[in-house]
Amino acid sequence: MPAKLDSLFESIVDRAHTRQAEFPAKQLQKAFARFLEENVEPNDVDLLKSGLASLVDVMNRYTEGLQVHEYDVFISLLDQYYAVESLFSSRNSRDEEVILKLRDENKDNAARVVHTVLSHARVGAKSNLVLAILDIYRPNKPGAGNIAKHFRPTLRRLTELESRATAKVALKAREVLIQCAMPSLEERTSQMEHILRSSVLESRYGESGWDHREPNFDVIKEVVDSKYTVFDVLPHFFGHQDPWVSLAALEVYTRRAYRAYQLKQINYHVEGETPYVLSWDFALRKVGESEYGLPVESSHPSTPSTPATEVNAFQRIHSISDMTYLANRTEAEPTRKGAVVPIQYLDEVEEYLMRALEVFPLHGAHSRGKRGSSNGLMADLSLKRKPTVPKVESTDELTAVCNVAVRDAESFDDKEILARLNPIVSDYKDEMLARRVRRLTFICGHKDGTYPGYYTFRGPTYEEDTSIRHIEPALAFQLELGRLSKFNIKPVFTENRNIHIYEAIGKGAENDKRYFTRAVVRPGRLRDNIPTAEYMISEADRLMTDILDAMEIIGNNNSDLNHIFINFSTVFPLQPSEVEEALAGFLERFGRRAWRLR
């Protein structure tokens, strides 16, 4: 290397070191090109380039920076996988035929054939590695960066593999491809923050300071009505350092969750200390109010109306959450009240739960008047009102709904979380009865942007209602548990929170044991030109694989006639023929496993 070039390169690398920057491949390339132009005879250019070939190679590999180089390394592994498996992937040729054809094509290079066949022989191990790589480079992970741009062409190729050995890889690639078409978690979080902030902040250019105001519905309307998933991003804002922003987040949450109801009024309790509490008045919708494409109170099976079985069975099925009111069919639906208090972590529940409960009036204790401080109130309550908890004649007297929105539950383990919640709930039991609380729900967000967990404690005993664990009670009708009224059901919990499995034993037919699986496909935003039908097939495919995996883990346990029910919660504009085509492939792909799992 010419001395001048050597010192030039050295100064560039040293500068990068002092700035603690990445390897300066781009600057080195530019400097090299300029040096060749200015200081080297045209005839000697090729000679110098070949002499420095290994250096040029390093510069080319790192042109786009370390992150992209890392992606390229893994993409090359995926490409190698595809190169071998695509040869064996066609459905109608046997492996022997493929190998004979390879031998004909590579008469001079027998080693290549041997290597290809040996590689294919370990397809199971390779597939597991590829699945692990695809799991790490998922675009919807926090801090994932722009994976989509680099991985998309390779993922497209992987989805074309058809052999049974590569089926899991093809499905996973399709799933990641669809995630690539959606905005990443970070994009959605920053969009959400922008919308929530602008709904509560007023500022005029040139004036100092910001004025807070109550959330402006016109600003958050876009997120409330959005047909894309919101609940995975929203918990980040529950315990926001700006209490007004968390108020806006709670309003978005409530307006989205209570779509099957009529929200009459939303109140912001912003006096006193933070966190601020949000409360709302709601009633069930009347016949004919089918906003959001929810035909309510028809005999349509997927709406929150009475199941088609005997009408009064409704009082026995507690699982459709608050839809029990339909059984009574009163002329004017009672208006009920809900309240939610946002907190950062579970340890703050005891401190702030009372703040939400104070929104509901006390029953049977009106004469005492308001007390000053809440600590005094608790002390007084424990002295005076332990004996006078009013009797509850029927659960219909309990009308209030109380939610606690937790920003980060710091755990995914149900047992661990419930061990912390149960003692608190039992402490507040009398207080909740006195305030006529029908159910208390904890919405537990997670730092990594996965869908929140839900734990619902139902009065008058305030035991956890396990049948709707991990689903928002106001949306529980999407699971259509009313259709299981002829069975005694017991939930079976799996790793995957989006799948609800119930072990059911027939009422009066103890030997009829079945598993009912419920899953809701929530909408997603598609950025690329992925057609709706394809999104549907892919989502259903992904869920089907998850459901069958979950069922295999649980085991058959002498069950038969098991049911799988997938509810697409958005309305898709598809022709029946398109749906038929989409689902025909199901039997081909899952028929065997489904038969094996009964």
N, C-alpha and C positions, 0 to 999 in steps of 0.2 A: 504494500500500500504506500503511495507517495506520502512523504512526511507532512506535506501541507494538508492533505486530506485527513491524515491521522489526527493532527492537532485540531482541525475543524470539528471532526466527530467528537473528540474528547471534550471540547468546550461545550458542545450541545448537550452531551450526556451529563457533564458536571452541573450545568445550569438546571437541568431537570431534577438532579439530586437535591440541589439546594432549595428548589421550590417544592420538594417532596411530591413531584408530579409523576405520572406514569412514564413508562419507557417512550422516548420521543421519536417513535418510528416515522411519523409524517415529516418532522423537521429534518431528520437524517436523510430521508428520501429526496426532499427538495434540495438539500445541500449537495447531495451526491450528484443529482442531475445538473445543478449549476456548475459544479466542479468539472464534470465531463465536458460541458459546453465550452467553458472558458479556458481550461488548462490542458486538455488532452487532444491529440491529433485524431481526426475522424477515423483513421485506419486502426488506431490503437484502442478505440472504445470497447470493442468486443473482447479484446484480450484482457483489459482491466476488469470488465464485468465478469468474465469467467473466472478470473483470479479471485474475485471477491464474492463468488456465487453464494457461499454459505451465509455471508453477512447480508447480502441482498434478500436472501430467503427469509431471514429473521425479520428484516424490516417489513417485508410484504405480509408476513403472518400477523404482525402486531399493528398493522396500519390503523385499524379501527379501535385499538385500545385493548386492555387486558380482558374486559368483560366479553367483548365480541370474540376474542380468541378462544376464551373458555367455551362459549357457545359452539364455535366451529369444531372444537375437539369432540364435543358430544354429538354434534350433527353428523360428523364423519362416522362415528360408531353406528348411528341410526342408518346412515346410508349403506354401510357395510352389511348390516342386517338385511336391509331391503334387497341389496344386490344378490345375496345368496337366496333368500326366501322367495323372491319374486319368480325365480326359476322353477320352484317347486309348487307355486301357489295356484296354478290353474286347476279348476275343479275336476276336469275330466281326464287328466293324464296321471298315470301312476308314476311313483318315484323311479322304477326301473327304466321306464321309457325316457324320462328326463336324463338319467345318467348315461344311457346309450347315446342319446343325442349329443350330450356334452362331450363324450369320447370321440364322436365323429368330428365335432367342431374343433377339438384340441388334440389332433393326432400327434403334433410335435411336443405337446406340453402336458404330459400325463400328470405331473405333480399338481397342476392347477385343478384338474378334475378331482384328484384325491383330496386336496384341501377343501374344495367346495362341498364334497360329500361328507367329509368329517365335520365340517362346520354345520351342515344341515342336520347331522345326526344328533347334535346337541341343541336342537331348536328350543327345547323346554327351558334349559338354563339361560339361553340367550334371550328368550322372551321375558323371563323374570328380570333380567338386567335392564332390558329396554323399558319395561313397565316402571322399574324403579327410577330410571332417568326421567321418563315422562312425568312421574309424580313430583320430582324435584323441580322440574322446569314448567310448573303450571303458571299460567299468566295471572291467575286470580290470587296469588299469594302476596302477602305484604312485601314490598321491596323487590318485586320481580323484575322491574324494568321492562324494556321493550322486547320481550321474548318473541312476540308474535311475528315481527318482521323477519326474524332470522329462521325460525323453526317452521314457518308455514309451508314452504315447498316440500320439505321432507315429510311433514305430517300428512300432506295430501297424498304423497306416494304410499305411505304406510297404510292409509285407509283403503288402498286398492287391493291389499293382500287378501286372498280368499280362502286359503287352506284352513283346516280346523286348528292346526297347531298354532297358527298366527292369529286366531280369531280375537283373543283377548287384546293383543297389541293393536289390531285394527280398530277395535271398539274404543280403546283408551286414546288412540291417536285422534279418532273422530271427536271424542269428548274434549280433548285439549284444543283441537281445531276450533270447536264451537266457543270455548272459553276465549280463544284468541279473537273471535269476532265480537266479543263483548268488551266494554271498557274495563280496564283493570280496576282492582279494588281501590288503588290510590287515586285514580282519576275520579272514580265515583265519590270517594270520600271528599276530595277537594271541591267537586261540584256541589256536593251536599252542603259542605261548610259555607260555601259562597251563598247558596240559596237561603240557608237558615239565618246567616248573619244579616243578609240584606233584608230579611223579613222583619228583623227587630231593631235595626240600627237606622237612625236618620241622621244624615250629616249634610251640611251644605258647604259647597266649596268656599274656602276662604274664611269660614267661621271656625273657631276653635272648639274642640270637644265633640263628643258623640252623644246624641240623645237616644235613650232606649224607648221603645214603644212596645205595645202588645203585638204579637205576631200578626203580620199583615197577610190575610188569607189569599189575596191575589198573587202574592209572591210564592207562597208555599203550595198553591193549588197545583202547580205543575208536578210537584213530587207526590202530592196526595193522589192525583189521578193517574200517575205514571203507570204504564203497564209493565214496568221493569221492577226487578227485585229491589226492595228498599230496606227491608228489615235486617239485612246483614251489615249494612253500613250505619244504620241509625243508632245502634247502641253506643257507638263511639261518642255520641253527642249527649248522652243521658246525663253524665256528670260533668258537663263542660264547665271550664272555669268562668265563662260568662253565663250566669244563671238564666239570662233571657234566651240565649241560644238553646239551652236545654229545654226551656219551656216550648220553644218552636218545634224542637225535635219530638217532644211528647205530643204536641198537637198533631203533627204529621202522623205519628204512630197511631193515635187514637182515631183520627179520621179515616185512616186506611183500615184499621182493624174492625171498625164498627160499620162496615158498608152494608151489612144486612139489616142494620137498624136505622132509625131516623134520629139523627143527632139534633136535638132541639136548641141547645145552647152550650157554649163553652165558656167557662169562667177561669180567670187567672188570679191566683191568690198571691199577690206580689207584695203584700204588706209584711213587715217583720223581717226576720232573717232569711237568708237563702238556706237550702234550695227552695225554690218556689213550687207550689203545688198547682196542678191543673185539674179542674173538675169539669164534668159534663153531664147534661141531662139527656136521656135517650129513651126511646120506646121502639117496639117492633114496628116495621113498616106495615102499612095497610095493603089490602088486596090491590093489585093494579099498579102499585108504585114500583115499577120494575126498572128503576135507574140501575146503571152498571150491568145491564143484562141479567139481573137476578129476578127471575119470575118467582115472586114470593107467594106462599100459601096456595100453590096449585098442587096438583097431584104429581107434579114433575119430580122424579126421584132425587135430583141432585140439588134440591133447594132446602132451606131450613124449615120445611113444613112437616106436618105429621107423617110418619111412615105409613105405608099403605096397609099395614096390619091393623089389628083392632085399635080404634081411636084412643081408648083410655090406657092403652099400654104405655102411653107417653109418659105418664107420671112415674113409671118404673125405670125408664131409661134416663139415667142422670147424665149420660155422656154427651148429649147434644147441648151441653152447657145451658145457656139461659133460654133456650127455645121452649122450655117447659111451659112457659106462659101460654103457648098456643093451645094447650089442652083445655084451658078454661074458656078461651074464645070470648072474652068479655067484649062489650060493645066498644068502649074506649080503652085502649091499652093504657095501663098505668105508666106514668112517666117515672123513670128510675134514675138514680144518680150513680156516677162513677167518679173515682179520683185516683190520681197517680202521683207518686213522689219519686223524684230521681235521686239516686245515690251513686257514689263512686264504687264502693266495695261492700261486700256483704256485712262487714263488721259495723256498718253505719245503720243497719236496719233498725235496731232497737231504738236508736236515738231519734230517727226521723219518721218511723211508721205512724206514730201518734199524730204527726202533722197532717198526714192524709186522712186519718180517721176523724180528726176534728171537723172535717168538711160535712160529715153526716150528722144529722140531729140525734140527740139521745132520746130513746123511747122509755117511757115509764119513769123518767127522772127529770121532768121539765121544771119542777118547782125550785130546783137548786140554784138556778141562775148561772151565769157564766163565771168561771173562775179565772183568776189572773194568770199566773205563770203555769206553764205546762207541768213543771215538776210538782208544784203544789197540787195541781190537778191530779197527778198520778197518786200522790200520797193520800189525798182526800178520797180518791176513788177506792183505794185499797181499804181505807177505814170504813167508808160509809156505804159503798155500793156493792160490796161482795154479796150480801144476802139478797139485794133487790134486783138481781138480774131478771128481767121480765120473761115470763114463759112464752115460748114460741109455739103457737098452735100448729102451724103447718109451714113448710119451707117457703110457701108463697108469700109469707109475711116478710121474709128476708129479701130485700130488693137491691141493696147497695153493692157496688162492685169496687174493690180496692186493688190497685196494682202498685207494685214496687219495681221501678226500672233500675236495674243494676248495670253500671257501665262495664265492669270487668269482674266476672265471678271468680277469676283466678284458678279455675279448676274445671275439668270436664267430667269429673267423677260424680255421678248422681248421689251415691251414698254419702260422699264427703259433704256435698252441698246440703243435702237433706239433714244431715246430722247437725249442721249449723242452723238450719231454718226451723226444725221441729220445736226445739225448746222456746224459741221466740214466739212462734204461733200459739203454743199452749199458754204462754204468759198473757197474751192479749185476748184470749178466748172470750172472757166475760165482756171485755170492752167491745169486742166486735159484735157479740150478740146484742148488747145494749144499743149498739148503733145500727142494728139490722143489716149486718154485712152478709151478703149471700155467698160471695167467694173472694178469696185473697189470692192474687197471682203474682209470682215473682218472675220477672222477665230478666234472664241472666245473659248479658252480652259477653263476648269474648274478644280478647285483644286481636286475635288473628283474623277477625272478619268472618268467622263461620256463623251459621244461622244461630240465633240465640236459643237458649234452653228455657223451658217454661215449667213452673211447678205451681199447681193450683190446689188450694185448700178450700174445701167446700163446707159451708155451714149446714146445720147447727153444730156439728161435731168438730169441724175444721180439721178433718183428716185429709191427707193428700188424695186427690182424685187421679189415680194412676192411669185411668183409661185415656185421659187427654194430656198426659205428660208430654212436654215438648211440642205443644201446638197452642197457639193463642186461643183461649176459650171462645172468644167472639167469632172465631173462624172454624171452630171445631165441627160445625155442620158439614164442612167439606169432606170430613171422613165418613159421613153418612152412617154413623154407628147405630142410628135408629133401625137400620135394616137388620141388625143382629139381635132384635128383641126376642127371638125364639131361642136364644142361647144365653148361657151364663158365660160372660167373657172375662178373661184375665189377661192384662197386657204382658207381653214378653219383651224385655228391653234388649236392644242390640247396640252395637257401636254406632250405627248410622242413625242420626236423630231425625232424618227426613222420612224414615220408614217406620210405620207403626204396625206391630204384629200383635194379634190377639189370639190367645188360645181359647177356643170356644167349645163348650160341652152342651149338647142339646138339652133344653128344659124338658124333663120327663123322658129323655132318651140318653141315659148316661153313657152308652157305648158309642154315641155319635160324636166323635171328637174331630174338630177341624181347626186349621189355622186360617185366620182371615188377615190378609195383609193390606194395609192402606198406605198409599203414597200420594202426595200432592205435587204436581209439576207446577212450579211457580214460574212466572214469565221471566224472560231474559231479553236483554236488548241485543239485537243483531246489527252489527255495523256493516259487515260485508254483504255480498249478494248471496247470502245463504237463504234459500227459499223456506217459507214457513213449514211446508210439509217435511222438509229435511230436518229442520230443527225439532219438530215433533217426534219424528222417527228416532232421531239421535237421543233426545231426552228420554223417550220411553225405553229405548235400548239400554241406556245407561242405568235407568231405574230398575229395569227388569233384571239386569246382571246383578245389581246390588241386592235386589229382593231375593233372587235365587241364592246368592251367596249367603245372605243372612239366614235363609231357611235351611240351607245345608248345615250351617253352624248350629242352629237350634236342634236339627235332627228331625226325623220323621215322627218318632214317638207314637207309632200306631195311629196316626191321623190319616184321614182319607177325604177326598172331595174338598181339598183346600182351595181357598179363593184368593185371587189377587185383584185389587181394585186400584186403578190409577186415575186420579182426578186432575184434568187440566184446568187450572183455575182461571185461565184467560179464555176469552172467546176467540176462536180461530176462524178466519173466513175460508173454510175448505169445503169442497164438494164431497159428498159421501163416497164417491168412487175413489177420490184421492186417499181418504182415510182407509178404505178397504185395501188399496194397494199397499199403503204404508204398513198395515198390520199383517198383511199376508206373509211378509218376510219374517214376522215374529215366529210363526210356527216352525218355519224352516230352521231359524237360528236357535230357538229355545225349546223346541218340541221335546227333544230327548230329556233335557234336564227337568222340564216341567213334569213329564211323565214319571221320571224317577222320584220326584218329590211329591208325587200324587197331586 
